[in-house]
Amino acid sequence: MLAAQSDNIPLRFRYAYRDQAEQERLKHDPSAITPADKSLHSTGNAVDAYVKKLPPAMLSKLVSDAAAAGISWGGLFSTPDEPHFHVDPGGNRAQRINAFSQAVQALKDQIPGY
């Protein structure tokens, strides 16, 4: 984010965390690009950014900045997902999703009236 800012790239995010229910809904949405069963969005390790209107040179710089920070770009997927950026920590993704979902729920439980 800091590199994008210093490069004057307007960086805004559309999605970050998505629970498994939302991921399931996306699997049935024909406009969804690559809805995954075990998405890194559900582990807190992925975001979707608004990149569609970025000039090609600016998108290229953003992708380069992300790579330098250890962040992968979904535009390189076999079915490109240009808005998607992620870090894959490896390990058992189902366990990571479960642990992260429990942590999110614990935070929600602390908000009165949520």
Biopython code that builds the backbone (N, CA, C, O; Angstrom):
import numpy as np
from Bio.PDB.StructureBuilder import StructureBuilder

atoms = [
    (1, "MET", "N", (0.824, -1.183, 0.000)),
    (1, "MET", "CA", (0.000, 0.000, 0.000)),
    (1, "MET", "C", (0.872, 1.252, 0.000)),
    (1, "MET", "O", (0.572, 2.229, -0.686)),
    (2, "LEU", "N", (1.949, 1.213, 0.771)),
    (2, "LEU", "CA", (2.840, 2.368, 0.819)),
    (2, "LEU", "C", (3.539, 2.584, -0.518)),
    (2, "LEU", "O", (3.716, 3.720, -0.956)),
    (3, "ALA", "N", (3.936, 1.489, -1.164)),
    (3, "ALA", "CA", (4.582, 1.615, -2.473)),
    (3, "ALA", "C", (3.594, 2.183, -3.486)),
    (3, "ALA", "O", (3.953, 3.051, -4.282)),
    (4, "ALA", "N", (2.362, 1.702, -3.462)),
    (4, "ALA", "CA", (1.341, 2.234, -4.377)),
    (4, "ALA", "C", (1.138, 3.721, -4.122)),
    (4, "ALA", "O", (1.032, 4.515, -5.057)),
    (5, "GLN", "N", (1.085, 4.084, -2.862)),
    (5, "GLN", "CA", (0.907, 5.492, -2.510)),
    (5, "GLN", "C", (2.082, 6.328, -3.020)),
    (5, "GLN", "O", (1.884, 7.399, -3.594)),
    (6, "SER", "N", (3.291, 5.839, -2.810)),
    (6, "SER", "CA", (4.459, 6.608, -3.256)),
    (6, "SER", "C", (4.555, 6.664, -4.782)),
    (6, "SER", "O", (5.179, 7.570, -5.335)),
    (7, "ASP", "N", (3.932, 5.689, -5.464)),
    (7, "ASP", "CA", (3.906, 5.681, -6.927)),
    (7, "ASP", "C", (2.662, 6.391, -7.481)),
    (7, "ASP", "O", (2.400, 6.352, -8.683)),
    (8, "ASN", "N", (1.903, 7.037, -6.592)),
    (8, "ASN", "CA", (0.671, 7.754, -6.975)),
    (8, "ASN", "C", (-0.349, 6.851, -7.658)),
    (8, "ASN", "O", (-1.044, 7.268, -8.585)),
    (9, "ILE", "N", (-0.429, 5.606, -7.187)),
    (9, "ILE", "CA", (-1.424, 4.669, -7.704)),
    (9, "ILE", "C", (-2.626, 4.727, -6.762)),
    (9, "ILE", "O", (-2.497, 4.428, -5.575)),
    (10, "PRO", "N", (-3.793, 5.111, -7.283)),
    (10, "PRO", "CA", (-4.980, 5.170, -6.421)),
    (10, "PRO", "C", (-5.432, 3.745, -6.079)),
    (10, "PRO", "O", (-5.947, 3.028, -6.937)),
    (11, "LEU", "N", (-5.240, 3.354, -4.849)),
    (11, "LEU", "CA", (-5.528, 1.980, -4.442)),
    (11, "LEU", "C", (-6.746, 1.949, -3.535)),
    (11, "LEU", "O", (-6.745, 2.517, -2.443)),
    (12, "ARG", "N", (-7.785, 1.277, -4.010)),
    (12, "ARG", "CA", (-8.993, 1.079, -3.218)),
    (12, "ARG", "C", (-9.338, -0.404, -3.281)),
    (12, "ARG", "O", (-9.075, -1.087, -4.272)),
    (13, "PHE", "N", (-9.932, -0.875, -2.200)),
    (13, "PHE", "CA", (-10.260, -2.298, -2.112)),
    (13, "PHE", "C", (-11.756, -2.514, -2.178)),
    (13, "PHE", "O", (-12.543, -1.742, -1.630)),
    (14, "ARG", "N", (-12.127, -3.576, -2.857)),
    (14, "ARG", "CA", (-13.537, -3.923, -2.977)),
    (14, "ARG", "C", (-13.917, -4.995, -1.957)),
    (14, "ARG", "O", (-14.936, -4.877, -1.276)),
    (15, "TYR", "N", (-13.104, -6.029, -1.854)),
    (15, "TYR", "CA", (-13.370, -7.132, -0.926)),
    (15, "TYR", "C", (-12.086, -7.515, -0.211)),
    (15, "TYR", "O", (-10.988, -7.386, -0.752)),
    (16, "ALA", "N", (-12.248, -7.984, 1.002)),
    (16, "ALA", "CA", (-11.143, -8.581, 1.733)),
    (16, "ALA", "C", (-11.692, -9.899, 2.289)),
    (16, "ALA", "O", (-11.822, -10.875, 1.550)),
    (17, "TYR", "N", (-12.014, -9.933, 3.585)),
    (17, "TYR", "CA", (-12.537, -11.164, 4.185)),
    (17, "TYR", "C", (-13.904, -11.506, 3.622)),
    (17, "TYR", "O", (-14.781, -10.647, 3.521)),
    (18, "ARG", "N", (-14.075, -12.755, 3.259)),
    (18, "ARG", "CA", (-15.386, -13.302, 2.892)),
    (18, "ARG", "C", (-15.543, -14.625, 3.623)),
    (18, "ARG", "O", (-14.669, -15.489, 3.554)),
    (19, "ASP", "N", (-16.653, -14.779, 4.321)),
    (19, "ASP", "CA", (-16.884, -16.053, 5.012)),
    (19, "ASP", "C", (-17.258, -17.119, 3.984)),
    (19, "ASP", "O", (-17.469, -16.824, 2.808)),
    (20, "GLN", "N", (-17.332, -18.349, 4.449)),
    (20, "GLN", "CA", (-17.596, -19.466, 3.545)),
    (20, "GLN", "C", (-18.981, -19.381, 2.921)),
    (20, "GLN", "O", (-19.174, -19.832, 1.791)),
    (21, "ALA", "N", (-19.947, -18.813, 3.631)),
    (21, "ALA", "CA", (-21.287, -18.664, 3.063)),
    (21, "ALA", "C", (-21.239, -17.744, 1.838)),
    (21, "ALA", "O", (-21.876, -18.024, 0.823)),
    (22, "GLU", "N", (-20.493, -16.665, 1.937)),
    (22, "GLU", "CA", (-20.347, -15.748, 0.806)),
    (22, "GLU", "C", (-19.583, -16.424, -0.329)),
    (22, "GLU", "O", (-19.930, -16.238, -1.496)),
    (23, "GLN", "N", (-18.561, -17.196, -0.015)),
    (23, "GLN", "CA", (-17.831, -17.928, -1.053)),
    (23, "GLN", "C", (-18.755, -18.904, -1.766)),
    (23, "GLN", "O", (-18.687, -19.046, -2.986)),
    (24, "GLU", "N", (-19.615, -19.574, -1.014)),
    (24, "GLU", "CA", (-20.567, -20.518, -1.615)),
    (24, "GLU", "C", (-21.518, -19.783, -2.552)),
    (24, "GLU", "O", (-21.826, -20.272, -3.639)),
    (25, "ARG", "N", (-21.987, -18.600, -2.129)),
    (25, "ARG", "CA", (-22.884, -17.812, -2.962)),
    (25, "ARG", "C", (-22.183, -17.428, -4.267)),
    (25, "ARG", "O", (-22.797, -17.462, -5.333)),
    (26, "LEU", "N", (-20.915, -17.068, -4.187)),
    (26, "LEU", "CA", (-20.174, -16.671, -5.380)),
    (26, "LEU", "C", (-20.022, -17.817, -6.384)),
    (26, "LEU", "O", (-19.935, -17.579, -7.589)),
    (27, "LYS", "N", (-19.989, -19.048, -5.893)),
    (27, "LYS", "CA", (-19.870, -20.197, -6.799)),
    (27, "LYS", "C", (-21.072, -20.282, -7.735)),
    (27, "LYS", "O", (-20.985, -20.895, -8.799)),
    (28, "HIS", "N", (-22.191, -19.674, -7.349)),
    (28, "HIS", "CA", (-23.411, -19.715, -8.163)),
    (28, "HIS", "C", (-23.675, -18.377, -8.852)),
    (28, "HIS", "O", (-24.737, -18.178, -9.441)),
    (29, "ASP", "N", (-22.714, -17.466, -8.778)),
    (29, "ASP", "CA", (-22.836, -16.142, -9.394)),
    (29, "ASP", "C", (-22.076, -16.152, -10.706)),
    (29, "ASP", "O", (-20.848, -16.240, -10.708)),
    (30, "PRO", "N", (-22.790, -16.063, -11.831)),
    (30, "PRO", "CA", (-22.101, -16.137, -13.125)),
    (30, "PRO", "C", (-21.137, -14.979, -13.382)),
    (30, "PRO", "O", (-20.290, -15.071, -14.271)),
    (31, "SER", "N", (-21.254, -13.894, -12.619)),
    (31, "SER", "CA", (-20.332, -12.766, -12.821)),
    (31, "SER", "C", (-19.059, -12.906, -11.991)),
    (31, "SER", "O", (-18.119, -12.134, -12.180)),
    (32, "ALA", "N", (-19.011, -13.877, -11.073)),
    (32, "ALA", "CA", (-17.809, -14.097, -10.258)),
    (32, "ALA", "C", (-16.707, -14.661, -11.144)),
    (32, "ALA", "O", (-16.959, -15.505, -12.004)),
    (33, "ILE", "N", (-15.491, -14.191, -10.930)),
    (33, "ILE", "CA", (-14.386, -14.572, -11.815)),
    (33, "ILE", "C", (-13.875, -15.972, -11.500)),
    (33, "ILE", "O", (-13.925, -16.850, -12.362)),
    (34, "THR", "N", (-13.385, -16.199, -10.289)),
    (34, "THR", "CA", (-12.848, -17.517, -9.937)),
    (34, "THR", "C", (-13.230, -17.867, -8.500)),
    (34, "THR", "O", (-12.363, -17.886, -7.626)),
    (35, "PRO", "N", (-14.509, -18.143, -8.238)),
    (35, "PRO", "CA", (-14.901, -18.452, -6.860)),
    (35, "PRO", "C", (-14.316, -19.784, -6.391)),
    (35, "PRO", "O", (-14.567, -20.827, -6.995)),
    (36, "ALA", "N", (-13.545, -19.740, -5.323)),
    (36, "ALA", "CA", (-12.855, -20.929, -4.821)),
    (36, "ALA", "C", (-13.617, -21.562, -3.665)),
    (36, "ALA", "O", (-14.292, -20.878, -2.897)),
    (37, "ASP", "N", (-13.495, -22.881, -3.557)),
    (37, "ASP", "CA", (-14.092, -23.582, -2.411)),
    (37, "ASP", "C", (-13.406, -23.175, -1.115)),
    (37, "ASP", "O", (-14.063, -22.955, -0.098)),
    (38, "LYS", "N", (-12.107, -23.080, -1.157)),
    (38, "LYS", "CA", (-11.321, -22.742, 0.036)),
    (38, "LYS", "C", (-10.478, -21.507, -0.287)),
    (38, "LYS", "O", (-9.274, -21.594, -0.526)),
    (39, "SER", "N", (-11.149, -20.366, -0.286)),
    (39, "SER", "CA", (-10.531, -19.118, -0.722)),
    (39, "SER", "C", (-9.628, -18.511, 0.339)),
    (39, "SER", "O", (-9.903, -18.600, 1.536)),
    (40, "LEU", "N", (-8.551, -17.896, -0.117)),
    (40, "LEU", "CA", (-7.695, -17.146, 0.794)),
    (40, "LEU", "C", (-8.397, -15.901, 1.326)),
    (40, "LEU", "O", (-7.932, -15.299, 2.294)),
    (41, "HIS", "N", (-9.511, -15.507, 0.707)),
    (41, "HIS", "CA", (-10.333, -14.439, 1.291)),
    (41, "HIS", "C", (-10.875, -14.896, 2.648)),
    (41, "HIS", "O", (-11.035, -14.088, 3.563)),
    (42, "SER", "N", (-11.153, -16.178, 2.768)),
    (42, "SER", "CA", (-11.729, -16.716, 4.005)),
    (42, "SER", "C", (-10.694, -16.978, 5.086)),
    (42, "SER", "O", (-11.040, -17.354, 6.206)),
    (43, "THR", "N", (-9.419, -16.780, 4.751)),
    (43, "THR", "CA", (-8.362, -16.905, 5.762)),
    (43, "THR", "C", (-7.790, -15.543, 6.142)),
    (43, "THR", "O", (-6.900, -15.447, 6.987)),
    (44, "GLY", "N", (-8.310, -14.490, 5.508)),
    (44, "GLY", "CA", (-7.789, -13.157, 5.763)),
    (44, "GLY", "C", (-6.516, -12.855, 4.997)),
    (44, "GLY", "O", (-5.798, -11.914, 5.337)),
    (45, "ASN", "N", (-6.219, -13.651, 3.951)),
    (45, "ASN", "CA", (-4.973, -13.493, 3.209)),
    (45, "ASN", "C", (-5.159, -13.001, 1.780)),
    (45, "ASN", "O", (-4.238, -13.106, 0.969)),
    (46, "ALA", "N", (-6.346, -12.460, 1.454)),
    (46, "ALA", "CA", (-6.572, -11.985, 0.091)),
    (46, "ALA", "C", (-7.459, -10.748, 0.099)),
    (46, "ALA", "O", (-8.292, -10.556, 0.986)),
    (47, "VAL", "N", (-7.254, -9.926, -0.908)),
    (47, "VAL", "CA", (-8.102, -8.760, -1.142)),
    (47, "VAL", "C", (-8.378, -8.661, -2.632)),
    (47, "VAL", "O", (-7.627, -9.172, -3.462)),
    (48, "ASP", "N", (-9.473, -7.991, -2.944)),
    (48, "ASP", "CA", (-9.760, -7.619, -4.320)),
    (48, "ASP", "C", (-9.701, -6.101, -4.381)),
    (48, "ASP", "O", (-10.343, -5.411, -3.589)),
    (49, "ALA", "N", (-8.934, -5.593, -5.315)),
    (49, "ALA", "CA", (-8.742, -4.150, -5.461)),
    (49, "ALA", "C", (-9.455, -3.667, -6.727)),
    (49, "ALA", "O", (-9.677, -4.432, -7.666)),
    (50, "TYR", "N", (-9.798, -2.410, -6.729)),
    (50, "TYR", "CA", (-10.334, -1.790, -7.938)),
    (50, "TYR", "C", (-9.159, -1.510, -8.872)),
    (50, "TYR", "O", (-8.400, -0.566, -8.650)),
    (51, "VAL", "N", (-9.007, -2.319, -9.906)),
    (51, "VAL", "CA", (-7.884, -2.147, -10.831)),
    (51, "VAL", "C", (-8.342, -1.962, -12.278)),
    (51, "VAL", "O", (-7.536, -1.621, -13.143)),
    (52, "LYS", "N", (-9.608, -2.180, -12.540)),
    (52, "LYS", "CA", (-10.108, -2.181, -13.919)),
    (52, "LYS", "C", (-9.820, -0.878, -14.661)),
    (52, "LYS", "O", (-9.531, -0.896, -15.857)),
    (53, "LYS", "N", (-9.896, 0.239, -13.963)),
    (53, "LYS", "CA", (-9.714, 1.527, -14.636)),
    (53, "LYS", "C", (-8.278, 2.055, -14.564)),
    (53, "LYS", "O", (-7.998, 3.164, -15.018)),
    (54, "LEU", "N", (-7.381, 1.266, -13.999)),
    (54, "LEU", "CA", (-5.983, 1.707, -13.953)),
    (54, "LEU", "C", (-5.355, 1.594, -15.338)),
    (54, "LEU", "O", (-5.577, 0.604, -16.036)),
    (55, "PRO", "N", (-4.581, 2.585, -15.743)),
    (55, "PRO", "CA", (-3.841, 2.442, -17.007)),
    (55, "PRO", "C", (-2.886, 1.246, -16.915)),
    (55, "PRO", "O", (-2.397, 0.930, -15.831)),
    (56, "PRO", "N", (-2.620, 0.585, -18.036)),
    (56, "PRO", "CA", (-1.767, -0.610, -18.008)),
    (56, "PRO", "C", (-0.429, -0.408, -17.296)),
    (56, "PRO", "O", (0.006, -1.286, -16.551)),
    (57, "ALA", "N", (0.219, 0.712, -17.509)),
    (57, "ALA", "CA", (1.519, 0.952, -16.862)),
    (57, "ALA", "C", (1.359, 1.042, -15.347)),
    (57, "ALA", "O", (2.227, 0.586, -14.604)),
    (58, "MET", "N", (0.263, 1.623, -14.891)),
    (58, "MET", "CA", (0.027, 1.758, -13.458)),
    (58, "MET", "C", (-0.287, 0.385, -12.839)),
    (58, "MET", "O", (0.185, 0.068, -11.748)),
    (59, "LEU", "N", (-1.090, -0.425, -13.552)),
    (59, "LEU", "CA", (-1.381, -1.772, -13.068)),
    (59, "LEU", "C", (-0.095, -2.592, -13.007)),
    (59, "LEU", "O", (0.132, -3.320, -12.040)),
    (60, "SER", "N", (0.733, -2.480, -14.017)),
    (60, "SER", "CA", (2.005, -3.198, -14.038)),
    (60, "SER", "C", (2.870, -2.807, -12.842)),
    (60, "SER", "O", (3.483, -3.667, -12.211)),
    (61, "LYS", "N", (2.919, -1.529, -12.535)),
    (61, "LYS", "CA", (3.708, -1.058, -11.387)),
    (61, "LYS", "C", (3.113, -1.582, -10.086)),
    (61, "LYS", "O", (3.853, -1.985, -9.188)),
    (62, "LEU", "N", (1.780, -1.581, -9.969)),
    (62, "LEU", "CA", (1.117, -2.102, -8.773)),
    (62, "LEU", "C", (1.452, -3.581, -8.579)),
    (62, "LEU", "O", (1.767, -4.008, -7.469)),
    (63, "VAL", "N", (1.385, -4.354, -9.649)),
    (63, "VAL", "CA", (1.698, -5.785, -9.587)),
    (63, "VAL", "C", (3.160, -5.979, -9.189)),
    (63, "VAL", "O", (3.477, -6.861, -8.390)),
    (64, "SER", "N", (4.035, -5.170, -9.737)),
    (64, "SER", "CA", (5.462, -5.240, -9.404)),
    (64, "SER", "C", (5.697, -4.886, -7.931)),
    (64, "SER", "O", (6.450, -5.569, -7.235)),
    (65, "ASP", "N", (5.050, -3.819, -7.464)),
    (65, "ASP", "CA", (5.167, -3.431, -6.051)),
    (65, "ASP", "C", (4.655, -4.546, -5.140)),
    (65, "ASP", "O", (5.267, -4.853, -4.117)),
    (66, "ALA", "N", (3.529, -5.147, -5.521)),
    (66, "ALA", "CA", (2.957, -6.232, -4.722)),
    (66, "ALA", "C", (3.927, -7.413, -4.664)),
    (66, "ALA", "O", (4.173, -7.964, -3.591)),
    (67, "ALA", "N", (4.475, -7.798, -5.811)),
    (67, "ALA", "CA", (5.413, -8.921, -5.860)),
    (67, "ALA", "C", (6.621, -8.660, -4.972)),
    (67, "ALA", "O", (7.107, -9.564, -4.292)),
    (68, "ALA", "N", (7.105, -7.419, -4.982)),
    (68, "ALA", "CA", (8.258, -7.069, -4.148)),
    (68, "ALA", "C", (7.928, -7.207, -2.662)),
    (68, "ALA", "O", (8.820, -7.406, -1.837)),
    (69, "ALA", "N", (6.652, -7.102, -2.330)),
    (69, "ALA", "CA", (6.208, -7.247, -0.939)),
    (69, "ALA", "C", (5.791, -8.684, -0.617)),
    (69, "ALA", "O", (5.308, -8.957, 0.482)),
    (70, "GLY", "N", (5.978, -9.610, -1.578)),
    (70, "GLY", "CA", (5.624, -11.011, -1.347)),
    (70, "GLY", "C", (4.154, -11.314, -1.578)),
    (70, "GLY", "O", (3.640, -12.322, -1.095)),
    (71, "ILE", "N", (3.475, -10.440, -2.318)),
    (71, "ILE", "CA", (2.043, -10.593, -2.582)),
    (71, "ILE", "C", (1.863, -11.053, -4.027)),
    (71, "ILE", "O", (2.425, -10.465, -4.950)),
    (72, "SER", "N", (1.079, -12.104, -4.209)),
    (72, "SER", "CA", (0.829, -12.656, -5.547)),
    (72, "SER", "C", (-0.396, -12.000, -6.166)),
    (72, "SER", "O", (-1.278, -11.501, -5.468)),
    (73, "TRP", "N", (-0.426, -12.013, -7.498)),
    (73, "TRP", "CA", (-1.501, -11.366, -8.249)),
    (73, "TRP", "C", (-2.327, -12.404, -8.994)),
    (73, "TRP", "O", (-1.786, -13.277, -9.673)),
    (74, "GLY", "N", (-3.645, -12.298, -8.859)),
    (74, "GLY", "CA", (-4.562, -13.216, -9.522)),
    (74, "GLY", "C", (-4.619, -13.062, -11.028)),
    (74, "GLY", "O", (-5.193, -13.913, -11.707)),
    (75, "GLY", "N", (-4.046, -12.007, -11.566)),
    (75, "GLY", "CA", (-4.004, -11.845, -13.014)),
    (75, "GLY", "C", (-3.168, -12.903, -13.693)),
    (75, "GLY", "O", (-3.225, -13.055, -14.913)),
    (76, "LEU", "N", (-2.381, -13.645, -12.906)),
    (76, "LEU", "CA", (-1.549, -14.724, -13.446)),
    (76, "LEU", "C", (-2.213, -16.096, -13.332)),
    (76, "LEU", "O", (-1.634, -17.097, -13.753)),
    (77, "PHE", "N", (-3.426, -16.154, -12.766)),
    (77, "PHE", "CA", (-4.156, -17.424, -12.676)),
    (77, "PHE", "C", (-4.472, -17.926, -14.088)),
    (77, "PHE", "O", (-4.472, -17.145, -15.040)),
    (78, "SER", "N", (-4.743, -19.236, -14.223)),
    (78, "SER", "CA", (-5.115, -19.776, -15.534)),
    (78, "SER", "C", (-6.397, -19.110, -16.050)),
    (78, "SER", "O", (-6.546, -18.905, -17.254)),
    (79, "THR", "N", (-7.314, -18.776, -15.151)),
    (79, "THR", "CA", (-8.430, -17.882, -15.461)),
    (79, "THR", "C", (-8.112, -16.593, -14.729)),
    (79, "THR", "O", (-8.359, -16.496, -13.527)),
    (80, "PRO", "N", (-7.566, -15.593, -15.425)),
    (80, "PRO", "CA", (-7.093, -14.381, -14.742)),
    (80, "PRO", "C", (-8.165, -13.710, -13.889)),
    (80, "PRO", "O", (-9.319, -13.570, -14.293)),
    (81, "ASP", "N", (-7.747, -13.307, -12.711)),
    (81, "ASP", "CA", (-8.603, -12.606, -11.748)),
    (81, "ASP", "C", (-7.850, -11.335, -11.355)),
    (81, "ASP", "O", (-7.243, -11.263, -10.287)),
    (82, "GLU", "N", (-7.902, -10.336, -12.240)),
    (82, "GLU", "CA", (-7.062, -9.148, -12.087)),
    (82, "GLU", "C", (-7.251, -8.389, -10.774)),
    (82, "GLU", "O", (-6.271, -7.843, -10.267)),
    (83, "PRO", "N", (-8.448, -8.323, -10.197)),
    (83, "PRO", "CA", (-8.578, -7.578, -8.940)),
    (83, "PRO", "C", (-7.926, -8.278, -7.740)),
    (83, "PRO", "O", (-7.708, -7.641, -6.709)),
    (84, "HIS", "N", (-7.616, -9.552, -7.850)),
    (84, "HIS", "CA", (-7.226, -10.392, -6.710)),
    (84, "HIS", "C", (-5.726, -10.312, -6.405)),
    (84, "HIS", "O", (-4.886, -10.468, -7.292)),
    (85, "PHE", "N", (-5.416, -10.067, -5.138)),
    (85, "PHE", "CA", (-4.047, -10.098, -4.619)),
    (85, "PHE", "C", (-4.064, -10.949, -3.360)),
    (85, "PHE", "O", (-5.002, -10.864, -2.567)),
    (86, "HIS", "N", (-3.029, -11.776, -3.166)),
    (86, "HIS", "CA", (-3.047, -12.671, -2.006)),
    (86, "HIS", "C", (-1.640, -13.064, -1.553)),
    (86, "HIS", "O", (-0.655, -12.928, -2.279)),
    (87, "VAL", "N", (-1.601, -13.554, -0.328)),
    (87, "VAL", "CA", (-0.422, -14.203, 0.236)),
    (87, "VAL", "C", (-0.895, -15.586, 0.664)),
    (87, "VAL", "O", (-1.845, -15.706, 1.438)),
    (88, "ASP", "N", (-0.246, -16.619, 0.168)),
    (88, "ASP", "CA", (-0.632, -17.980, 0.546)),
    (88, "ASP", "C", (0.361, -18.507, 1.572)),
    (88, "ASP", "O", (1.497, -18.833, 1.227)),
    (89, "PRO", "N", (-0.064, -18.595, 2.848)),
    (89, "PRO", "CA", (0.850, -19.058, 3.888)),
    (89, "PRO", "C", (1.067, -20.561, 3.882)),
    (89, "PRO", "O", (1.849, -21.078, 4.679)),
    (90, "GLY", "N", (0.379, -21.269, 2.988)),
    (90, "GLY", "CA", (0.523, -22.724, 2.932)),
    (90, "GLY", "C", (-0.230, -23.401, 4.064)),
    (90, "GLY", "O", (-1.084, -22.788, 4.706)),
    (91, "GLY", "N", (0.080, -24.634, 4.300)),
    (91, "GLY", "CA", (-0.590, -25.387, 5.358)),
    (91, "GLY", "C", (-1.980, -25.830, 4.934)),
    (91, "GLY", "O", (-2.349, -25.749, 3.763)),
    (92, "ASN", "N", (-2.728, -26.292, 5.901)),
    (92, "ASN", "CA", (-4.071, -26.801, 5.660)),
    (92, "ASN", "C", (-5.047, -25.629, 5.573)),
    (92, "ASN", "O", (-5.372, -25.003, 6.582)),
    (93, "ARG", "N", (-5.505, -25.345, 4.374)),
    (93, "ARG", "CA", (-6.354, -24.169, 4.176)),
    (93, "ARG", "C", (-7.690, -24.307, 4.905)),
    (93, "ARG", "O", (-8.199, -23.321, 5.437)),
    (94, "ALA", "N", (-8.262, -25.498, 4.939)),
    (94, "ALA", "CA", (-9.535, -25.695, 5.644)),
    (94, "ALA", "C", (-9.374, -25.363, 7.129)),
    (94, "ALA", "O", (-10.249, -24.732, 7.722)),
    (95, "GLN", "N", (-8.267, -25.781, 7.725)),
    (95, "GLN", "CA", (-8.016, -25.455, 9.130)),
    (95, "GLN", "C", (-7.818, -23.955, 9.316)),
    (95, "GLN", "O", (-8.307, -23.379, 10.288)),
    (96, "ARG", "N", (-7.108, -23.326, 8.396)),
    (96, "ARG", "CA", (-6.904, -21.874, 8.475)),
    (96, "ARG", "C", (-8.234, -21.129, 8.372)),
    (96, "ARG", "O", (-8.475, -20.173, 9.110)),
    (97, "ILE", "N", (-9.093, -21.569, 7.456)),
    (97, "ILE", "CA", (-10.409, -20.941, 7.293)),
    (97, "ILE", "C", (-11.211, -21.087, 8.578)),
    (97, "ILE", "O", (-11.820, -20.125, 9.045)),
    (98, "ASN", "N", (-11.214, -22.275, 9.146)),
    (98, "ASN", "CA", (-11.962, -22.520, 10.374)),
    (98, "ASN", "C", (-11.448, -21.636, 11.514)),
    (98, "ASN", "O", (-12.240, -21.017, 12.225)),
    (99, "ALA", "N", (-10.138, -21.577, 11.685)),
    (99, "ALA", "CA", (-9.557, -20.775, 12.766)),
    (99, "ALA", "C", (-9.853, -19.286, 12.562)),
    (99, "ALA", "O", (-10.189, -18.580, 13.514)),
    (100, "PHE", "N", (-9.728, -18.814, 11.323)),
    (100, "PHE", "CA", (-9.964, -17.397, 11.065)),
    (100, "PHE", "C", (-11.447, -17.067, 11.251)),
    (100, "PHE", "O", (-11.790, -16.020, 11.800)),
    (101, "SER", "N", (-12.319, -17.960, 10.792)),
    (101, "SER", "CA", (-13.765, -17.751, 10.966)),
    (101, "SER", "C", (-14.127, -17.670, 12.444)),
    (101, "SER", "O", (-14.945, -16.841, 12.843)),
    (102, "GLN", "N", (-13.523, -18.523, 13.247)),
    (102, "GLN", "CA", (-13.780, -18.484, 14.692)),
    (102, "GLN", "C", (-13.281, -17.176, 15.297)),
    (102, "GLN", "O", (-13.941, -16.610, 16.168)),
    (103, "ALA", "N", (-12.139, -16.694, 14.852)),
    (103, "ALA", "CA", (-11.594, -15.433, 15.362)),
    (103, "ALA", "C", (-12.487, -14.254, 14.963)),
    (103, "ALA", "O", (-12.721, -13.350, 15.764)),
    (104, "VAL", "N", (-12.980, -14.268, 13.733)),
    (104, "VAL", "CA", (-13.886, -13.208, 13.288)),
    (104, "VAL", "C", (-15.167, -13.239, 14.119)),
    (104, "VAL", "O", (-15.659, -12.193, 14.542)),
    (105, "GLN", "N", (-15.704, -14.432, 14.351)),
    (105, "GLN", "CA", (-16.937, -14.548, 15.150)),
    (105, "GLN", "C", (-16.703, -14.069, 16.577)),
    (105, "GLN", "O", (-17.570, -13.413, 17.153)),
    (106, "ALA", "N", (-15.556, -14.381, 17.152)),
    (106, "ALA", "CA", (-15.243, -13.932, 18.506)),
    (106, "ALA", "C", (-15.208, -12.410, 18.564)),
    (106, "ALA", "O", (-15.663, -11.822, 19.545)),
    (107, "LEU", "N", (-14.677, -11.765, 17.532)),
    (107, "LEU", "CA", (-14.677, -10.296, 17.500)),
    (107, "LEU", "C", (-16.106, -9.757, 17.358)),
    (107, "LEU", "O", (-16.474, -8.784, 18.016)),
    (108, "LYS", "N", (-16.901, -10.390, 16.500)),
    (108, "LYS", "CA", (-18.299, -9.973, 16.333)),
    (108, "LYS", "C", (-19.060, -10.092, 17.644)),
    (108, "LYS", "O", (-19.889, -9.244, 17.974)),
    (109, "ASP", "N", (-18.767, -11.161, 18.392)),
    (109, "ASP", "CA", (-19.454, -11.401, 19.666)),
    (109, "ASP", "C", (-19.162, -10.300, 20.692)),
    (109, "ASP", "O", (-19.927, -10.116, 21.639)),
    (110, "GLN", "N", (-18.066, -9.575, 20.505)),
    (110, "GLN", "CA", (-17.707, -8.508, 21.420)),
    (110, "GLN", "C", (-18.415, -7.192, 21.091)),
    (110, "GLN", "O", (-18.362, -6.249, 21.879)),
    (111, "ILE", "N", (-19.075, -7.122, 19.937)),
    (111, "ILE", "CA", (-19.753, -5.891, 19.523)),
    (111, "ILE", "C", (-21.209, -5.959, 19.993)),
    (111, "ILE", "O", (-21.972, -6.818, 19.553)),
    (112, "PRO", "N", (-21.579, -5.056, 20.880)),
    (112, "PRO", "CA", (-22.962, -5.069, 21.386)),
    (112, "PRO", "C", (-23.969, -4.894, 20.243)),
    (112, "PRO", "O", (-23.831, -4.006, 19.401)),
    (113, "GLY", "N", (-24.966, -5.750, 20.238)),
    (113, "GLY", "CA", (-26.038, -5.650, 19.256)),
    (113, "GLY", "C", (-25.692, -6.129, 17.857)),
    (113, "GLY", "O", (-26.483, -5.949, 16.931)),
    (114, "TYR", "N", (-24.508, -6.745, 17.687)),
    (114, "TYR", "CA", (-24.148, -7.220, 16.347)),
    (114, "TYR", "C", (-24.959, -8.403, 15.964)),
    (114, "TYR", "O", (-24.791, -8.938, 14.868)),
]
sb = StructureBuilder()
sb.init_structure("model")
sb.init_model(0)
sb.init_chain("A")
sb.init_seg("    ")
for serial, (resi, resn, name, xyz) in enumerate(atoms, 1):
    if name == "N":
        sb.init_residue(resn, " ", resi, " ")
    sb.init_atom(name, np.array(xyz, "f"), 0.0, 1.0, " ", f" {name:<3s}", serial, name[0])
structure = sb.get_structure()
